[in-house]
Amino acid sequence: MSVKLSAYVWDGLAQAGVKGTQLLVMLRLADFSSDEGTCYPGIETISRQIGAGRSTVITAITQLQKDGWLSREERRKGNRNKTNLYYLNVKKLREAAAGFYSDSPVSEHSDSERSNSEYSNSERPENVNKSGFDRPESGGDPLVNSKQDPSDIKNLCQPAAQTDAEVEITDQAKQALKHLNQITGSRYQPAKSSLQNMRARLREGHTLEELQLVIEYKQVHWGDSPKMAEYLRPATLFQPDKFEGYLLSATKWAKSGRPVCVNGKWTADGEVAVDTAERDAAYRRFISGVAATKAPSKLEKLVCTEASKASVRSMRSDFAITTWAKIWKECAQRQQGVKAA
């Protein structure tokens, strides 16, 4: 968009007596033009924007060309017509506007006194009506003179600042997510997808302690099952249609004497802490048949014996993992002299 040419049209054409549809067409062309007066809007675009028919616009452009206000160049691409290139007569527009500015002329020098270097490329006599480029068919983008791709222009509106309450809710959601990572050994990052449901539950009036309680409760009940452990994701664990039920069960569980998590291992009266890393590594060795780099522990030998009796290797993978975890827990309790539940 050329502000300079728009001003020339407003003042210069009024001074020259150009009115009506011709004035409106020139205004739209100036809005679409570079400062050198080059533009390429479609007839349909101009018609729609000034509220005139296609034939009316074409007639106005033809008259403007006849009067010397512009020139146009028809373009084709194969068998298809492209939008015309229009070259506004910047010199004539400037001179017409200068006649209007009686108190403050546009330029201190007449055009005859201007050196060749003062003219833009399109204004030089040898370059009038010549174009060394073929602009893309755009339908008349007002940003034609911009060197920046319009699609790269960023929205300058800044997001509204968070209130103190929202900042506190976000901080608590991050603490809950950190607790989830510590308890389950996950590595969820504080992103919109992982914090959204947590923040929603906190906005409803639930406390950080309640979110952490649900995490601990579900880890105890689902942690040993690889299939159920999939539900220990923040997006699903805190979904609105499930959370209230989880919290009710977790509260009852806490009142009955919940176990304590220390370094990722759960301990409670009548239970033995399970080293899940050792258990899972032993399972991979058992399934693959790869020998351990060091002598296996007594617990691993015992579990391998029981797993072979149970034909764990022939089971489907999810059942095999669940059965292995159950056998491992029972053998660990047996070693410690604890009665299996």
C-alpha positions in Angstrom: 0.0 0.0 0.0 1.4 3.4 -1.0 0.2 6.2 1.3 1.9 8.7 -0.9 0.0 7.7 -4.0 -3.3 7.6 -2.1 -2.7 11.2 -1.0 -1.9 12.2 -4.6 -5.1 10.6 -5.8 -7.3 12.2 -3.1 -6.0 15.7 -3.8 -4.7 15.5 -7.4 -7.7 13.9 -9.0 -10.1 16.1 -7.1 -8.1 19.1 -8.4 -8.3 17.7 -12.0 -12.1 17.1 -11.7 -12.0 13.3 -11.8 -15.0 12.0 -9.8 -17.3 9.1 -9.3 -16.3 5.6 -10.3 -13.0 6.7 -11.8 -11.9 8.3 -8.6 -12.9 5.2 -6.6 -11.0 2.9 -9.0 -7.9 5.1 -8.8 -8.1 5.0 -5.0 -8.2 1.2 -4.9 -5.3 0.9 -7.4 -3.2 3.3 -5.3 -4.0 1.3 -2.2 -2.7 -1.8 -4.0 0.3 -0.1 -5.5 4.0 0.2 -4.6 5.4 3.7 -4.3 6.5 3.3 -7.9 2.8 2.9 -9.0 2.8 -0.8 -9.9 0.0 -3.0 -8.9 -2.0 -6.0 -10.3 -5.5 -6.4 -8.6 -8.2 -8.3 -10.4 -11.2 -6.6 -11.9 -13.5 -8.7 -9.7 -11.6 -7.5 -6.6 -12.0 -3.9 -7.5 -15.6 -4.4 -8.4 -16.4 -6.0 -5.1 -14.6 -3.4 -3.0 -16.1 -0.3 -4.6 -19.5 -1.8 -5.2 -19.6 -1.4 -8.9 -20.2 -3.8 -11.8 -17.4 -5.4 -13.8 -18.2 -3.5 -17.0 -18.4 -0.2 -15.1 -14.9 -0.8 -13.6 -13.5 -1.7 -17.0 -15.0 1.4 -18.6 -13.5 3.6 -15.8 -10.0 2.1 -16.2 -10.2 2.6 -20.0 -11.1 6.3 -19.5 -8.3 6.7 -16.9 -5.9 5.2 -19.4 -7.1 7.5 -22.2 -6.7 10.5 -19.9 -3.1 9.5 -19.1 -3.5 8.6 -15.4 -2.4 5.1 -15.8 -1.2 2.5 -18.3 -1.9 -1.3 -18.2 -0.3 -4.4 -19.5 -2.3 -7.5 -20.2 -0.8 -10.8 -19.2 -1.5 -14.4 -20.1 -0.2 -17.7 -18.7 -0.7 -20.4 -21.4 -4.3 -20.2 -22.4 -5.4 -18.5 -19.2 -5.6 -14.8 -18.6 -3.7 -13.4 -15.6 -4.5 -10.1 -13.8 -3.4 -7.0 -15.6 -0.4 -5.0 -14.5 -1.2 -1.4 -13.9 1.3 1.4 -13.9 0.0 4.6 -12.3 1.4 7.8 -13.8 3.2 9.0 -10.6 4.5 12.1 -12.2 1.1 13.3 -13.4 -0.5 12.5 -10.0 2.2 14.4 -8.2 1.9 17.4 -10.4 -1.9 17.4 -10.0 -1.5 17.2 -6.2 1.1 20.0 -6.2 -1.5 22.3 -7.8 -3.8 21.6 -4.8 -1.1 22.3 -2.2 -0.9 26.0 -2.6 0.8 26.6 0.7 3.1 23.7 0.9 4.1 22.3 -2.5 5.0 18.7 -2.8 8.6 19.4 -4.0 11.0 22.3 -3.9 12.1 21.5 -7.4 10.2 21.1 -10.6 10.4 17.8 -12.4 12.6 19.4 -15.1 15.2 20.2 -12.4 15.3 16.8 -10.8 18.3 14.7 -11.7 18.0 11.3 -13.2 19.1 9.7 -9.9 16.1 11.3 -8.1 13.6 9.4 -10.2 12.5 5.9 -9.2 13.1 3.2 -11.8 9.5 3.2 -12.9 9.4 7.0 -13.3 12.5 7.2 -15.6 11.4 7.9 -19.1 13.2 4.9 -20.5 11.5 2.6 -18.1 7.9 3.8 -18.4 5.6 1.0 -19.5 8.4 -1.5 -19.1 8.6 -4.3 -16.6 11.3 -6.8 -16.1 9.3 -9.0 -13.8 6.2 -11.1 -13.7 4.5 -10.7 -10.4 2.5 -13.6 -9.1 -1.2 -13.5 -9.6 -2.5 -12.3 -6.2 -5.8 -10.5 -6.8 -4.3 -7.3 -5.5 -2.6 -7.7 -2.1 -2.3 -4.4 -0.3 1.1 -5.6 1.0 2.6 -5.8 -2.5 5.2 -3.2 -1.6 6.3 -5.0 1.5 9.6 -6.9 1.4 8.3 -9.3 4.0 6.1 -12.2 3.2 2.6 -11.4 4.5 2.3 -14.9 5.9 5.4 -14.2 8.1 3.8 -11.2 9.7 3.2 -12.0 13.4 0.2 -10.9 15.4 1.4 -8.0 17.5 -1.3 -8.5 20.1 0.2 -9.7 23.3 -1.6 -12.4 25.3 -3.3 -11.2 28.5 -1.1 -11.5 31.6 -2.0 -14.4 33.9 -3.6 -13.5 37.2 -1.9 -14.3 40.5 -4.4 -17.1 41.0 -3.7 -18.6 37.5 0.1 -18.4 38.2 -0.4 -20.3 41.5 -2.6 -23.0 39.8 0.1 -23.5 37.1 2.8 -23.8 39.7 0.8 -26.4 41.6 0.1 -28.3 38.4 3.8 -28.4 37.7 4.5 -29.7 41.3 1.9 -32.4 40.7 3.5 -33.4 37.4 6.9 -33.5 39.1 5.5 -35.8 41.8 4.0 -38.0 39.1 7.5 -38.3 37.4 9.2 -39.1 40.7 6.6 -41.8 41.7 6.3 -43.5 38.3 9.7 -42.9 36.8 8.1 -41.0 33.9 9.6 -38.0 32.2 6.6 -35.8 31.3 7.4 -32.2 30.5 5.3 -29.3 31.7 3.4 -28.6 28.5 -0.2 -27.7 27.7 -1.2 -31.3 27.1 0.3 -32.6 30.4 -0.9 -29.7 32.6 -4.3 -29.0 31.2 -6.4 -31.5 33.2 -4.4 -30.9 36.3 -5.0 -27.1 36.1 -8.7 -27.8 35.5 -9.0 -29.9 38.7 -7.2 -27.3 40.7 -9.6 -24.6 39.4 -12.5 -26.7 40.6 -11.2 -26.4 44.2 -9.1 -29.6 44.5 -5.8 -29.2 46.3 -2.3 -30.2 45.3 -2.3 -32.8 48.1 -5.4 -34.4 46.6 -3.7 -34.6 43.2 -0.6 -36.2 44.7 -2.7 -38.6 46.7 -4.5 -39.9 43.5 -1.0 -40.3 41.9 0.3 -42.4 44.7 -2.9 -44.5 45.0 -3.0 -45.3 41.3 0.7 -46.1 41.2 0.2 -48.7 43.9 -2.8 -50.3 42.2 -1.6 -50.0 38.6 2.2 -49.7 38.8 2.9 -53.4 38.6 0.8 -53.8 35.5 2.4 -52.5 32.3 -1.0 -52.5 30.7 -2.7 -50.4 33.4 0.4 -48.2 33.9 -0.5 -46.7 30.5 -3.3 -44.9 32.4 -0.9 -43.1 34.7 -0.5 -40.4 32.1 -1.4 -36.9 33.3 -3.9 -36.4 30.5 -5.9 -39.5 31.5 -5.3 -39.7 35.2 -7.0 -36.3 35.9 -9.8 -36.4 33.3 -13.0 -34.9 34.8 -15.2 -38.0 34.4 -12.7 -40.3 36.3 -10.9 -38.1 38.8 -13.7 -37.8 41.5 -13.9 -41.6 41.6 -10.2 -42.0 41.9 -10.0 -39.4 44.7 -12.8 -41.1 46.7 -11.0 -44.5 46.5 -7.6 -42.8 47.3 -9.0 -41.1 50.4 -10.4 -44.4 51.7 -7.1 -46.1 50.9 -5.2 -43.4 52.8 -7.3 -43.7 55.9 -6.7 -47.5 56.0 -3.0 -47.0 56.2 -1.4 -46.3 52.8 2.2 -47.5 52.0 5.1 -45.1 51.8 7.1 -44.4 48.7 10.9 -44.2 49.2 13.1 -43.7 46.2 10.4 -45.1 43.9 9.8 -48.2 46.1 6.6 -48.8 48.0 6.7 -50.2 51.5 3.9 -51.0 54.0 3.1 -53.3 56.8 3.0 -56.8 55.5 4.7 -55.9 52.1 8.2 -56.0 50.7 9.5 -53.2 48.5 10.1 -54.3 44.9 13.1 -53.1 42.9 11.2 -52.6 39.6 14.5 -51.9 37.6 16.0 -55.2 38.8 12.7 -57.0 38.1 12.4 -55.6 34.5 16.0 -56.2 33.6 15.7 -59.8 34.8 12.6 -60.3 32.7 14.4 -59.1 29.6 17.2 -61.6 30.2 14.7 -64.4 30.9 12.7 -63.8 27.7 15.8 -63.3 25.4 17.8 -66.0 27.0 20.8 -63.7 27.3 23.0 -64.4 30.3 23.6 -61.7 32.9 27.0 -60.0 33.0 27.2 -61.0 36.6 25.9 -63.9 38.6 22.1 -63.6 39.0 20.7 -63.0 42.5 19.0 -65.7 44.5 15.7 -63.9 43.9 16.2 -63.9 40.1 17.1 -67.6 40.0 13.9 -68.4 42.1 11.7 -66.3 39.8 13.2 -67.8 36.6 12.4 -71.3 38.0 8.8 -70.4 38.8 8.3 -68.5 35.5 9.5 -71.6 33.6 7.0 -73.7 35.4 4.3 -71.2 34.5 5.4 -71.3 30.8 5.8 -67.4 30.8 7.9 -67.5 27.6 4.9 -69.0 25.6 2.5 -66.3 26.8 1.4 -63.2 25.0 3.8 -60.4 25.9 1.3 -58.3 28.1 0.3 -61.5 30.0 3.9 -62.6 30.3 4.9 -59.2 31.8 2.0 -59.2 34.3 2.7 -62.8 35.3 6.4 -62.2 35.7 5.7 -59.2 38.0 3.3 -61.2 40.1 5.8 -64.1 40.5 8.6 -61.7 41.3 6.5 -60.1 44.1 5.5 -63.5 45.5 9.1 -64.8 45.5 10.4 -61.6 47.1 7.8 -62.0 49.9 8.7 -65.7 50.3 12.4 -64.8 50.7 11.6 -62.3 53.4 9.3 -64.7 55.2 6.2 -62.6 54.4 3.0 -64.3 53.5 1.8 -63.5 50.0 -1.4 -61.5 49.8 
